[in-house]
Amino acid sequence: MNAGGIVLCGGRSTRMGSPKALLPFGSETMLQRVVRLLGGVVSPLVVVAAPAQDLPLLPTPIVVTRDEREGRGPLEGLRAGLTALPETVDAAYVTSCDVPLLVPAFVGRMIDLLADFDIAVMEIDGFAHPLSAVYRRGILPHVEKLLAGDRLRPAFLFDVVRTRRVQPSDVASVDPQLLTLRNLNTPQDYEDALATSRAAGDIR
């Protein structure tokens, strides 16, 4: 299967207090780091930003697209990302830009787990993580229909297409601590993630 990647970075970063995509993480910004890690597993990559959002410098092959309408959540970003991917791409791993501890092997495992499903989404204690998931291009009409009806919760999408709800035990061999799901919402989350990376010798 030819899999690409989509990175959503158009959120408002309200609790963080500054744009997450531009936060420094080692020698990179957080968005640059997530793009680099994801790009080691899948290609091509699409970055989806808000209409007037400033972005750091990204490698030339990266496609940058914008939400058609701002403030409509991940489904709007998913539409923009899937639309921007070339037709040769069968499916895409979708993530936010605030997961600097992303484990590339986790992405590969999720793609394997997609199998014959339309979506493979991480689920923990009954809570789905729509930005740690793989989506087939073929779901785009369903996304469009939900957006047209202002039904903006990803859970609505999971209910209408073949969705595999991946459990922690399914990915324990590649990401036992579920670091890939550790998105950063507050300054304390950011400091904790920096400390984790420094302790691992990943950044200075």
C-alpha positions as CSV (number, residue, x, y, z in Angstrom):
1,M,0.0,0.0,0.0
2,N,1.2,3.5,-0.9
3,A,0.8,5.5,2.3
4,G,1.4,9.2,2.8
5,G,1.2,11.5,5.8
6,I,-0.8,14.5,6.9
7,V,0.2,16.9,9.7
8,L,-2.5,19.2,11.1
9,C,-1.2,22.4,12.7
10,G,-4.1,24.8,12.4
11,G,-5.2,24.7,16.0
12,R,-5.4,27.8,18.1
13,S,-2.8,26.8,20.7
14,T,-4.9,28.6,23.4
15,R,-3.6,26.7,26.4
16,M,0.0,26.7,25.2
17,G,-0.1,30.5,24.8
18,S,2.0,30.5,21.7
19,P,1.8,28.7,18.3
20,K,2.8,25.1,18.8
21,A,4.2,24.7,15.3
22,L,6.9,27.3,16.0
23,L,8.0,26.1,19.4
24,P,11.7,25.2,19.5
25,F,12.4,21.5,20.1
26,G,16.2,20.9,20.0
27,S,17.6,22.4,16.8
28,E,14.2,22.4,15.1
29,T,10.7,23.7,15.6
30,M,8.1,21.2,16.8
31,L,6.5,21.1,13.3
32,Q,9.8,20.6,11.6
33,R,10.6,17.7,14.0
34,V,7.2,16.0,13.5
35,V,7.6,16.4,9.7
36,R,11.1,14.9,9.8
37,L,10.1,11.9,11.9
38,L,6.9,11.1,9.9
39,G,8.8,11.6,6.6
40,G,11.1,8.8,7.6
41,V,8.2,6.4,7.3
42,V,5.7,7.7,4.7
43,S,5.8,9.9,1.6
44,P,4.5,12.3,0.4
45,L,3.6,14.6,3.3
46,V,1.0,17.3,3.5
47,V,1.0,20.0,6.2
48,V,-2.4,21.6,6.8
49,A,-2.4,25.1,8.3
50,A,-5.0,27.7,9.1
51,P,-5.6,30.3,6.4
52,A,-3.2,33.0,7.7
53,Q,-0.9,30.9,9.9
54,D,2.8,31.4,9.8
55,L,4.9,28.3,9.4
56,P,8.6,27.5,9.8
57,L,10.7,26.6,6.8
58,L,9.9,23.1,5.6
59,P,11.7,20.9,3.1
60,T,10.7,21.5,-0.6
61,P,8.9,18.2,-1.2
62,I,6.4,19.0,1.6
63,V,3.0,20.2,0.3
64,V,1.4,23.0,2.4
65,T,-2.3,23.5,2.1
66,R,-4.8,25.5,4.2
67,D,-8.1,24.8,5.8
68,E,-11.0,25.9,3.6
69,R,-12.8,27.2,6.7
70,E,-11.1,28.0,10.0
71,G,-12.1,26.6,13.4
72,R,-13.9,23.5,12.2
73,G,-11.6,21.0,13.8
74,P,-9.7,17.9,12.5
75,L,-12.4,16.9,10.0
76,E,-11.7,20.1,8.1
77,G,-8.0,19.5,8.2
78,L,-8.5,15.9,7.1
79,R,-10.5,17.1,4.1
80,A,-7.8,19.5,3.1
81,G,-5.0,17.0,3.6
82,L,-6.6,14.1,1.7
83,T,-7.6,16.5,-1.1
84,A,-4.0,17.7,-1.4
85,L,-2.4,14.2,-1.6
86,P,-1.8,12.8,-5.1
87,E,-4.2,10.1,-6.3
88,T,-1.4,7.5,-6.2
89,V,-1.7,7.6,-2.4
90,D,-4.0,4.9,-1.0
91,A,-4.1,6.1,2.6
92,A,-2.5,8.6,5.0
93,Y,-1.3,8.6,8.6
94,V,-2.7,11.7,10.2
95,T,-1.2,13.4,13.2
96,S,-1.1,16.8,14.9
97,C,2.1,18.9,15.0
98,D,2.4,18.8,18.8
99,V,3.7,15.2,19.2
100,P,7.5,15.6,19.2
101,L,8.0,12.2,20.8
102,L,6.4,10.5,17.8
103,V,7.8,7.0,17.3
104,P,8.2,6.2,13.5
105,A,7.7,2.5,14.1
106,F,4.3,3.3,15.6
107,V,3.2,4.8,12.3
108,G,4.3,1.8,10.3
109,R,2.4,-0.5,12.7
110,M,-0.8,1.5,12.3
111,I,-0.5,1.3,8.5
112,D,-0.1,-2.5,8.8
113,L,-3.1,-2.7,11.1
114,L,-5.3,-0.8,8.5
115,A,-5.6,-4.1,6.5
116,D,-9.0,-4.1,4.8
117,F,-10.5,-1.3,7.0
118,D,-11.1,2.3,5.9
119,I,-9.7,3.7,9.1
120,A,-7.4,2.4,11.8
121,V,-7.6,4.7,14.8
122,M,-5.9,4.4,18.2
123,E,-8.4,3.9,21.1
124,I,-7.6,4.0,24.8
125,D,-10.2,3.2,27.4
126,G,-12.9,3.7,24.8
127,F,-11.6,7.1,23.7
128,A,-10.5,7.4,20.1
129,H,-7.5,9.5,19.0
130,P,-8.4,10.8,15.5
131,L,-5.0,12.3,15.1
132,S,-3.2,9.0,15.7
133,A,-4.9,7.2,12.8
134,V,-4.7,6.0,9.2
135,Y,-7.4,7.1,6.8
136,R,-8.0,5.8,3.2
137,R,-8.5,8.3,0.5
138,G,-11.9,6.7,-0.3
139,I,-13.5,8.2,2.9
140,L,-13.3,11.7,1.5
141,P,-17.0,11.8,0.3
142,H,-18.0,10.8,3.9
143,V,-15.9,13.6,5.3
144,E,-17.4,16.1,2.9
145,K,-20.9,15.0,3.8
146,L,-20.3,15.4,7.6
147,L,-18.8,18.8,7.1
148,A,-21.7,19.9,4.9
149,G,-24.0,18.9,7.8
150,D,-21.9,20.6,10.4
151,R,-21.3,17.2,12.0
152,L,-17.7,18.0,13.0
153,R,-16.9,15.2,15.5
154,P,-14.5,12.5,14.0
155,A,-16.6,9.9,15.9
156,F,-19.4,10.4,13.4
157,L,-16.9,9.3,10.7
158,F,-15.9,6.3,12.6
159,D,-19.5,5.2,12.8
160,V,-20.1,5.3,9.0
161,V,-17.1,3.6,7.6
162,R,-15.2,0.4,8.4
163,T,-13.1,1.4,11.4
164,R,-10.5,-0.6,13.2
165,R,-10.1,0.6,16.8
166,V,-6.5,-0.2,17.6
167,Q,-5.7,-1.0,21.3
168,P,-2.5,-0.3,23.2
169,S,-1.7,-4.0,23.2
170,D,-1.6,-3.9,19.3
171,V,1.2,-1.4,19.3
172,A,3.0,-2.4,22.6
173,S,5.9,-3.9,20.6
174,V,6.8,-0.6,18.9
175,D,5.7,2.1,21.3
176,P,5.0,0.6,24.8
177,Q,4.8,4.0,26.5
178,L,2.5,5.4,23.8
179,L,4.9,8.4,23.4
180,T,3.4,9.0,19.9
181,L,0.1,9.9,21.6
182,R,1.7,12.4,24.0
183,N,0.4,15.7,22.5
184,L,1.4,18.9,24.2
185,N,-1.3,21.3,25.2
186,T,0.3,23.4,28.0
187,P,3.7,24.9,28.8
188,Q,4.2,22.1,31.4
189,D,3.5,19.4,28.8
190,Y,6.1,21.1,26.6
191,E,8.7,21.2,29.4
192,D,8.1,17.6,30.3
193,A,8.5,16.5,26.6
194,L,11.8,18.4,26.4
195,A,13.0,16.7,29.5
196,T,12.0,13.3,28.2
197,S,13.9,13.9,25.0
198,R,17.0,15.2,26.8
199,A,17.0,12.2,29.1
200,A,16.9,9.9,26.1
201,G,19.8,11.8,24.5
202,D,17.6,12.8,21.6
203,I,18.2,16.6,22.0
204,R,20.6,18.7,24.0
